[in-house]
Amino acid sequence: MSSFLEEDRIEGLPATAFYIADFITAEEEQYLLGKIATAPKPRWKQLSKRRLQTWPSDLTKNTLLEAPLPGWLTDTIVSRLTSLPISTSEPAHIFQNSPHHAPNHVLINEYKPGEGIMPHKDGTAYHPVVCTISLGGSLCLEIFESNEDGTTELKPKWRILQEPRSLLITTDQLYTDYLHGIAETTEDVDLGPSTVSNWKLLRSTTEYEKGRYDRQTRTSLTYRDVIKVSKLGNKFAMFGKR
Ligand SMILES: O=C(O)CCC(=O)C(=O)O
């Protein structure tokens, strides 16, 4: 792994995205998949085109009820994230300027072949940094521009190929000004150095030599810092009751 995030910056994208192949090991990937699979059934929310676990809990009015993340989601991963300096001139880590200096919330999305997520922005509940770890399979995250009238361009402007065990970090204007989504398809096509922004940073391109990839089940862990956190004593304020 590089010593600075800057070495893994994805070029040609609006500021800023970093991609680190093999951020976690194959053993860590299996451990995380096992923990996700054995989480209590009610943890899963079945949506029309994916299923979702939210840790430690859903937000209410953009606020998180204070609770620690489980150790299996934080051990190794959070310390690895917060020990990576951005660059020689900026020794801070990626969550250094976030309100809690570390992620406090994780969404786990599972996409079967053919599933995806509509283009969207992540909004103002979070500090504008998202760290995504991919497990199981590869797929493309698509980045969209908004038109002046607020509608979204139909075609993605850029694509980021996320391999299993990789880490993708999106921040700055890429977080605030652009939309991201995952196409509901069973294969990602037209893959190559001119169509995939992080091609040079991939662990291996041999799997995509024919320019296409059959989707497998892919699980993502998205780590974020929720800005507003309410202590248990303030629960009633949070739910708008007295
Ligand atoms: O699964 C992913 O990589 C993207 C998830 C996503 O867009 C989100 O949680 O807002």
PDBQT file of the ligand as one rigid body, heavy atoms in Angstrom, charges set to zero:
ROOT
HETATM    1  O1  LIG A 301     -22.362   0.607  -2.967  1.00  0.00    +0.000 OA
HETATM    2  C1  LIG A 301     -21.754   1.610  -3.308  1.00  0.00    +0.000 C 
HETATM    3  O2  LIG A 301     -20.573   1.595  -3.679  1.00  0.00    +0.000 OA
HETATM    4  C2  LIG A 301     -22.471   2.934  -3.347  1.00  0.00    +0.000 C 
HETATM    5  C3  LIG A 301     -23.416   3.118  -2.223  1.00  0.00    +0.000 C 
HETATM    6  C4  LIG A 301     -24.044   4.457  -2.248  1.00  0.00    +0.000 C 
HETATM    7  O3  LIG A 301     -24.146   5.100  -3.259  1.00  0.00    +0.000 OA
HETATM    8  C5  LIG A 301     -24.537   5.040  -1.015  1.00  0.00    +0.000 C 
HETATM    9  O4  LIG A 301     -24.534   4.365   0.033  1.00  0.00    +0.000 OA
HETATM   10  O5  LIG A 301     -24.928   6.226  -1.040  1.00  0.00    +0.000 OA
ENDROOT
TORSDOF 0
